[in-house]
């Protein structure tokens, strides 16, 4: 079974920074794209940033220049560095990965970590 475990959420004042980390574990042959999504209260889950296995990145316009996504393929970890946080960044952040395992291709989600930004 493949699992994604997130860490690093918390409460921060606007303008501050947080670093989210997500580690994949289990019987993993390889991982395609990894990404971070978020869901604000009363809103749908939205894509924040993605990174391919060859380190090509993309992010939603609202976080460009403030958030940076990176990954370490040797440890199956993806990190989201969030700077200059704004109250509208508040939400539950979910890690996502496309994983090749002995069960074939799986889309796996983490349990979510809460980010709260106050002004």
TIVO-2410 file (N, C-alpha, C; in nm, 3 decimals):
# residues 119
REC num residu      c1      c2      c3 atome chaine
REC   1      X   0.085  -0.118   0.000     N      A
REC   1      X   0.000   0.000   0.000    CA      A
REC   1      X   0.089   0.124   0.000     C      A
REC   2      X   0.050   0.223  -0.079     N      A
REC   2      X   0.127   0.346  -0.089    CA      A
REC   2      X   0.057   0.453  -0.007     C      A
REC   3      X   0.135   0.527   0.069     N      A
REC   3      X   0.080   0.635   0.151    CA      A
REC   3      X   0.159   0.762   0.130     C      A
REC   4      X   0.090   0.875   0.144     N      A
REC   4      X   0.152   1.006   0.144    CA      A
REC   4      X   0.128   1.068   0.281     C      A
REC   5      X   0.233   1.112   0.346     N      A
REC   5      X   0.222   1.172   0.478    CA      A
REC   5      X   0.274   1.314   0.471     C      A
REC   6      X   0.187   1.409   0.506     N      A
REC   6      X   0.220   1.551   0.500    CA      A
REC   6      X   0.258   1.603   0.638     C      A
REC   7      X   0.335   1.708   0.638     N      A
REC   7      X   0.370   1.777   0.762    CA      A
REC   7      X   0.402   1.922   0.730     C      A
REC   8      X   0.397   2.006   0.835     N      A
REC   8      X   0.443   2.144   0.819    CA      A
REC   8      X   0.336   2.250   0.821     C      A
REC   9      X   0.211   2.214   0.830     N      A
REC   9      X   0.107   2.317   0.837    CA      A
REC   9      X   0.109   2.388   0.971     C      A
REC  10      X   0.027   2.491   0.982     N      A
REC  10      X   0.020   2.563   1.108    CA      A
REC  10      X  -0.045   2.699   1.094     C      A
REC  11      X  -0.031   2.779   1.199     N      A
REC  11      X  -0.088   2.913   1.205    CA      A
REC  11      X   0.025   3.014   1.187     C      A
REC  12      X   0.005   3.108   1.096     N      A
REC  12      X   0.110   3.205   1.068    CA      A
REC  12      X   0.048   3.341   1.036     C      A
REC  13      X   0.118   3.445   1.070     N      A
REC  13      X   0.072   3.580   1.039    CA      A
REC  13      X   0.096   3.610   0.892     C      A
REC  14      X   0.010   3.693   0.835     N      A
REC  14      X   0.027   3.733   0.695    CA      A
REC  14      X   0.168   3.790   0.674     C      A
REC  15      X   0.227   3.751   0.562     N      A
REC  15      X   0.364   3.791   0.533    CA      A
REC  15      X   0.467   3.689   0.576     C      A
REC  16      X   0.425   3.593   0.656     N      A
REC  16      X   0.516   3.491   0.705    CA      A
REC  16      X   0.534   3.377   0.607     C      A
REC  17      X   0.603   3.273   0.653     N      A
REC  17      X   0.637   3.159   0.567    CA      A
REC  17      X   0.604   3.027   0.637     C      A
REC  18      X   0.576   2.929   0.558     N      A
REC  18      X   0.560   2.791   0.604    CA      A
REC  18      X   0.619   2.699   0.499     C      A
REC  19      X   0.662   2.582   0.545     N      A
REC  19      X   0.719   2.482   0.454    CA      A
REC  19      X   0.643   2.352   0.474     C      A
REC  20      X   0.577   2.308   0.370     N      A
REC  20      X   0.504   2.182   0.375    CA      A
REC  20      X   0.589   2.072   0.311     C      A
REC  21      X   0.585   1.956   0.374     N      A
REC  21      X   0.659   1.842   0.322    CA      A
REC  21      X   0.566   1.723   0.309     C      A
REC  22      X   0.590   1.640   0.210     N      A
REC  22      X   0.508   1.521   0.187    CA      A
REC  22      X   0.600   1.407   0.145     C      A
REC  23      X   0.591   1.297   0.218     N      A
REC  23      X   0.675   1.181   0.189    CA      A
REC  23      X   0.589   1.063   0.148     C      A
REC  24      X   0.628   0.999   0.040     N      A
REC  24      X   0.558   0.879  -0.007    CA      A
REC  24      X   0.628   0.756   0.048     C      A
REC  25      X   0.547   0.660   0.091     N      A
REC  25      X   0.604   0.536   0.143    CA      A
REC  25      X   0.524   0.417   0.091     C      A
REC  26      X   0.587   0.300   0.098     N      A
REC  26      X   0.523   0.179   0.049    CA      A
REC  26      X   0.605   0.118  -0.063     C      A
REC  27      X   0.546   0.024  -0.133     N      A
REC  27      X   0.615  -0.041  -0.245    CA      A
REC  27      X   0.598   0.045  -0.369     C      A
REC  28      X   0.699   0.126  -0.397     N      A
REC  28      X   0.692   0.224  -0.506    CA      A
REC  28      X   0.797   0.191  -0.610     C      A
REC  29      X   0.754   0.177  -0.733     N      A
REC  29      X   0.848   0.156  -0.842    CA      A
REC  29      X   0.898   0.291  -0.894     C      A
REC  30      X   0.805   0.383  -0.915     N      A
REC  30      X   0.842   0.517  -0.957    CA      A
REC  30      X   0.723   0.610  -0.933     C      A
REC  31      X   0.752   0.740  -0.934     N      A
REC  31      X   0.649   0.841  -0.914    CA      A
REC  31      X   0.651   0.938  -1.030     C      A
REC  32      X   0.538   0.959  -1.092     N      A
REC  32      X   0.527   1.059  -1.199    CA      A
REC  32      X   0.516   1.197  -1.135     C      A
REC  33      X   0.414   1.270  -1.170     N      A
REC  33      X   0.399   1.404  -1.114    CA      A
REC  33      X   0.358   1.399  -0.968     C      A
REC  34      X   0.403   1.500  -0.895     N      A
REC  34      X   0.361   1.522  -0.757    CA      A
REC  34      X   0.307   1.663  -0.750     C      A
REC  35      X   0.217   1.685  -0.656     N      A
REC  35      X   0.161   1.819  -0.649    CA      A
REC  35      X   0.096   1.849  -0.516     C      A
REC  36      X   0.061   1.976  -0.503     N      A
REC  36      X  -0.011   2.023  -0.385    CA      A
REC  36      X  -0.142   2.087  -0.430     C      A
REC  37      X  -0.248   2.054  -0.360     N      A
REC  37      X  -0.379   2.113  -0.379    CA      A
REC  37      X  -0.422   2.175  -0.247     C      A
REC  38      X  -0.520   2.264  -0.254     N      A
REC  38      X  -0.573   2.319  -0.129    CA      A
REC  38      X  -0.723   2.335  -0.141     C      A
REC  39      X  -0.785   2.334  -0.026     N      A
REC  39      X  -0.929   2.353  -0.019    CA      A
REC  39      X  -0.960   2.452   0.092     C      A
REC  40      X  -1.011   2.567   0.053     N      A
REC  40      X  -1.051   2.669   0.150    CA      A
REC  40      X  -1.191   2.639   0.199     C      A
REC  41      X  -1.227   2.689   0.316     N      A
REC  41      X  -1.363   2.664   0.368    CA      A
REC  41      X  -1.470   2.708   0.270     C      A
REC  42      X  -1.562   2.617   0.241     N      A
REC  42      X  -1.672   2.649   0.152    CA      A
REC  42      X  -1.637   2.653   0.005     C      A
REC  43      X  -1.515   2.615  -0.030     N      A
REC  43      X  -1.473   2.619  -0.170    CA      A
REC  43      X  -1.428   2.481  -0.218     C      A
REC  44      X  -1.416   2.468  -0.350     N      A
REC  44      X  -1.369   2.343  -0.405    CA      A
REC  44      X  -1.218   2.332  -0.394     C      A
REC  45      X  -1.170   2.211  -0.398     N      A
REC  45      X  -1.027   2.187  -0.396    CA      A
REC  45      X  -0.966   2.241  -0.525     C      A
REC  46      X  -0.852   2.309  -0.512     N      A
REC  46      X  -0.787   2.366  -0.629    CA      A
REC  46      X  -0.640   2.329  -0.634     C      A
REC  47      X  -0.586   2.325  -0.755     N      A
REC  47      X  -0.446   2.296  -0.772    CA      A
REC  47      X  -0.361   2.416  -0.729     C      A
REC  48      X  -0.256   2.390  -0.654     N      A
REC  48      X  -0.164   2.496  -0.613    CA      A
REC  48      X  -0.037   2.490  -0.699     C      A
REC  49      X   0.028   2.374  -0.701     N      A
REC  49      X   0.153   2.360  -0.777    CA      A
REC  49      X   0.179   2.214  -0.806     C      A
REC  50      X   0.247   2.189  -0.918     N      A
REC  50      X   0.284   2.054  -0.955    CA      A
REC  50      X   0.430   2.049  -0.999     C      A
REC  51      X   0.486   1.929  -0.992     N      A
REC  51      X   0.623   1.908  -1.038    CA      A
REC  51      X   0.632   1.769  -1.099     C      A
REC  52      X   0.692   1.761  -1.218     N      A
REC  52      X   0.705   1.632  -1.285    CA      A
REC  52      X   0.828   1.558  -1.234     C      A
REC  53      X   0.843   1.436  -1.281     N      A
REC  53      X   0.958   1.356  -1.241    CA      A
REC  53      X   1.089   1.416  -1.292     C      A
REC  54      X   1.080   1.500  -1.395     N      A
REC  54      X   1.199   1.566  -1.448    CA      A
REC  54      X   1.210   1.710  -1.400     C      A
REC  55      X   1.134   1.741  -1.293     N      A
REC  55      X   1.142   1.870  -1.224    CA      A
REC  55      X   1.089   1.989  -1.303     C      A
REC  56      X   0.998   1.965  -1.396     N      A
REC  56      X   0.925   2.075  -1.457    CA      A
REC  56      X   0.812   2.114  -1.362     C      A
REC  57      X   0.798   2.242  -1.336     N      A
REC  57      X   0.701   2.288  -1.239    CA      A
REC  57      X   0.596   2.378  -1.302     C      A
REC  58      X   0.482   2.385  -1.234     N      A
REC  58      X   0.376   2.476  -1.272    CA      A
REC  58      X   0.300   2.512  -1.145     C      A
REC  59      X   0.237   2.628  -1.145     N      A
REC  59      X   0.161   2.670  -1.028    CA      A
REC  59      X   0.049   2.762  -1.071     C      A
REC  60      X  -0.049   2.774  -0.984     N      A
REC  60      X  -0.159   2.864  -1.011    CA      A
REC  60      X  -0.112   3.009  -1.000     C      A
REC  61      X  -0.175   3.097  -1.075     N      A
REC  61      X  -0.127   3.235  -1.083    CA      A
REC  61      X  -0.119   3.303  -0.948     C      A
REC  62      X  -0.212   3.272  -0.859     N      A
REC  62      X  -0.219   3.344  -0.731    CA      A
REC  62      X  -0.099   3.318  -0.640     C      A
REC  63      X  -0.022   3.213  -0.668     N      A
REC  63      X   0.093   3.182  -0.582    CA      A
REC  63      X   0.227   3.202  -0.652     C      A
REC  64      X   0.223   3.235  -0.780     N      A
REC  64      X   0.349   3.254  -0.854    CA      A
REC  64      X   0.432   3.364  -0.790     C      A
REC  65      X   0.560   3.336  -0.775     N      A
REC  65      X   0.650   3.431  -0.712    CA      A
REC  65      X   0.653   3.422  -0.560     C      A
REC  66      X   0.561   3.347  -0.501     N      A
REC  66      X   0.557   3.333  -0.355    CA      A
REC  66      X   0.580   3.189  -0.309     C      A
REC  67      X   0.528   3.092  -0.384     N      A
REC  67      X   0.540   2.951  -0.348    CA      A
REC  67      X   0.638   2.883  -0.443     C      A
REC  68      X   0.714   2.790  -0.388     N      A
REC  68      X   0.807   2.712  -0.469    CA      A
REC  68      X   0.789   2.564  -0.437     C      A
REC  69      X   0.773   2.484  -0.542     N      A
REC  69      X   0.760   2.340  -0.524    CA      A
REC  69      X   0.890   2.273  -0.566     C      A
REC  70      X   0.930   2.171  -0.491     N      A
REC  70      X   1.051   2.097  -0.524    CA      A
REC  70      X   1.033   1.952  -0.482     C      A
REC  71      X   1.118   1.865  -0.530     N      A
REC  71      X   1.107   1.723  -0.493    CA      A
REC  71      X   1.245   1.660  -0.485     C      A
REC  72      X   1.250   1.554  -0.407     N      A
REC  72      X   1.371   1.474  -0.394    CA      A
REC  72      X   1.333   1.332  -0.433     C      A
REC  73      X   1.374   1.291  -0.552     N      A
REC  73      X   1.335   1.160  -0.601    CA      A
REC  73      X   1.400   1.046  -0.522     C      A
REC  74      X   1.512   1.073  -0.456     N      A
REC  74      X   1.579   0.968  -0.380    CA      A
REC  74      X   1.503   0.932  -0.253     C      A
REC  75      X   1.422   1.027  -0.204     N      A
REC  75      X   1.344   1.002  -0.082    CA      A
REC  75      X   1.194   1.008  -0.107     C      A
REC  76      X   1.154   1.021  -0.234     N      A
REC  76      X   1.011   1.029  -0.270    CA      A
REC  76      X   0.938   1.137  -0.190     C      A
REC  77      X   1.000   1.253  -0.184     N      A
REC  77      X   0.947   1.364  -0.106    CA      A
REC  77      X   0.922   1.485  -0.194     C      A
REC  78      X   0.813   1.556  -0.167     N      A
REC  78      X   0.785   1.682  -0.234    CA      A
REC  78      X   0.764   1.789  -0.127     C      A
REC  79      X   0.818   1.907  -0.154     N      A
REC  79      X   0.814   2.017  -0.059    CA      A
REC  79      X   0.750   2.139  -0.123     C      A
REC  80      X   0.667   2.209  -0.046     N      A
REC  80      X   0.609   2.335  -0.091    CA      A
REC  80      X   0.656   2.444   0.005     C      A
REC  81      X   0.742   2.531  -0.043     N      A
REC  81      X   0.788   2.644   0.036    CA      A
REC  81      X   0.695   2.761   0.007     C      A
REC  82      X   0.631   2.812   0.111     N      A
REC  82      X   0.532   2.917   0.096    CA      A
REC  82      X   0.581   3.043   0.167     C      A
REC  83      X   0.604   3.146   0.091     N      A
REC  83      X   0.649   3.274   0.144    CA      A
REC  83      X   0.543   3.381   0.120     C      A
REC  84      X   0.557   3.492   0.191     N      A
REC  84      X   0.464   3.605   0.176    CA      A
REC  84      X   0.319   3.558   0.179     C      A
REC  85      X   0.289   3.479   0.280     N      A
REC  85      X   0.155   3.421   0.290    CA      A
REC  85      X   0.049   3.528   0.310     C      A
REC  86      X  -0.069   3.500   0.256     N      A
REC  86      X  -0.183   3.590   0.264    CA      A
REC  86      X  -0.299   3.516   0.330     C      A
REC  87      X  -0.392   3.590   0.389     N      A
REC  87      X  -0.509   3.522   0.449    CA      A
REC  87      X  -0.583   3.433   0.350     C      A
REC  88      X  -0.585   3.470   0.224     N      A
REC  88      X  -0.656   3.389   0.125    CA      A
REC  88      X  -0.582   3.260   0.091     C      A
REC  89      X  -0.464   3.239   0.146     N      A
REC  89      X  -0.394   3.111   0.132    CA      A
REC  89      X  -0.442   3.008   0.234     C      A
REC  90      X  -0.527   3.050   0.324     N      A
REC  90      X  -0.579   2.961   0.428    CA      A
REC  90      X  -0.656   2.846   0.367     C      A
REC  91      X  -0.633   2.727   0.421     N      A
REC  91      X  -0.706   2.610   0.375    CA      A
REC  91      X  -0.635   2.483   0.416     C      A
REC  92      X  -0.695   2.371   0.379     N      A
REC  92      X  -0.631   2.242   0.400    CA      A
REC  92      X  -0.552   2.209   0.273     C      A
REC  93      X  -0.425   2.180   0.291     N      A
REC  93      X  -0.336   2.151   0.179    CA      A
REC  93      X  -0.316   1.999   0.168     C      A
REC  94      X  -0.337   1.949   0.048     N      A
REC  94      X  -0.327   1.806   0.022    CA      A
REC  94      X  -0.214   1.777  -0.075     C      A
REC  95      X  -0.138   1.676  -0.045     N      A
REC  95      X  -0.035   1.627  -0.134    CA      A
REC  95      X  -0.096   1.522  -0.227     C      A
REC  96      X  -0.048   1.518  -0.350     N      A
REC  96      X  -0.098   1.423  -0.450    CA      A
REC  96      X   0.018   1.369  -0.531     C      A
REC  97      X   0.009   1.241  -0.568     N      A
REC  97      X   0.116   1.183  -0.649    CA      A
REC  97      X   0.061   1.073  -0.739     C      A
REC  98      X   0.117   1.062  -0.857     N      A
REC  98      X   0.088   0.951  -0.947    CA      A
REC  98      X   0.197   0.847  -0.931     C      A
REC  99      X   0.161   0.731  -0.877     N      A
REC  99      X   0.260   0.633  -0.833    CA      A
REC  99      X   0.246   0.502  -0.908     C      A
REC 100      X   0.357   0.449  -0.955     N      A
REC 100      X   0.361   0.314  -1.010    CA      A
REC 100      X   0.403   0.220  -0.898     C      A
REC 101      X   0.315   0.125  -0.866     N      A
REC 101      X   0.346   0.027  -0.762    CA      A
REC 101      X   0.315  -0.111  -0.818     C      A
REC 102      X   0.326  -0.213  -0.730     N      A
REC 102      X   0.298  -0.348  -0.777    CA      A
REC 102      X   0.152  -0.366  -0.813     C      A
REC 103      X   0.067  -0.270  -0.771     N      A
REC 103      X  -0.074  -0.275  -0.807    CA      A
REC 103      X  -0.104  -0.199  -0.935     C      A
REC 104      X   0.001  -0.151  -0.999     N      A
REC 104      X  -0.020  -0.073  -1.119    CA      A
REC 104      X  -0.010   0.076  -1.087     C      A
REC 105      X  -0.077   0.157  -1.169     N      A
REC 105      X  -0.070   0.302  -1.151    CA      A
REC 105      X  -0.177   0.347  -1.053     C      A
REC 106      X  -0.136   0.425  -0.953     N      A
REC 106      X  -0.229   0.473  -0.851    CA      A
REC 106      X  -0.219   0.624  -0.840     C      A
REC 107      X  -0.332   0.690  -0.820     N      A
REC 107      X  -0.332   0.831  -0.781    CA      A
REC 107      X  -0.356   0.833  -0.630     C      A
REC 108      X  -0.259   0.886  -0.559     N      A
REC 108      X  -0.261   0.880  -0.413    CA      A
REC 108      X  -0.272   1.020  -0.355     C      A
REC 109      X  -0.350   1.033  -0.247     N      A
REC 109      X  -0.368   1.160  -0.177    CA      A
REC 109      X  -0.322   1.147  -0.033     C      A
REC 110      X  -0.267   1.255   0.019     N      A
REC 110      X  -0.237   1.262   0.161    CA      A
REC 110      X  -0.361   1.297   0.240     C      A
REC 111      X  -0.344   1.300   0.373     N      A
REC 111      X  -0.458   1.323   0.461    CA      A
REC 111      X  -0.491   1.471   0.475     C      A
REC 112      X  -0.399   1.557   0.433     N      A
REC 112      X  -0.421   1.701   0.442    CA      A
REC 112      X  -0.356   1.761   0.565     C      A
REC 113      X  -0.310   1.884   0.549     N      A
REC 113      X  -0.253   1.960   0.661    CA      A
REC 113      X  -0.308   2.101   0.654     C      A
REC 114      X  -0.347   2.154   0.769     N      A
REC 114      X  -0.415   2.282   0.775    CA      A
REC 114      X  -0.315   2.398   0.780     C      A
REC 115      X  -0.339   2.495   0.693     N      A
REC 115      X  -0.263   2.619   0.692    CA      A
REC 115      X  -0.360   2.733   0.722     C      A
REC 116      X  -0.330   2.808   0.825     N      A
REC 116      X  -0.415   2.921   0.864    CA      A
REC 116      X  -0.331   3.048   0.866     C      A
REC 117      X  -0.371   3.147   0.788     N      A
REC 117      X  -0.298   3.272   0.780    CA      A
REC 117      X  -0.388   3.383   0.832     C      A
REC 118      X  -0.341   3.456   0.933     N      A
REC 118      X  -0.422   3.564   0.990    CA      A
REC 118      X  -0.356   3.699   0.961     C      A
REC 119      X  -0.443   3.798   0.952     N      A
REC 119      X  -0.392   3.933   0.921    CA      A
REC 119      X  -0.372   4.017   1.045     C      A
***
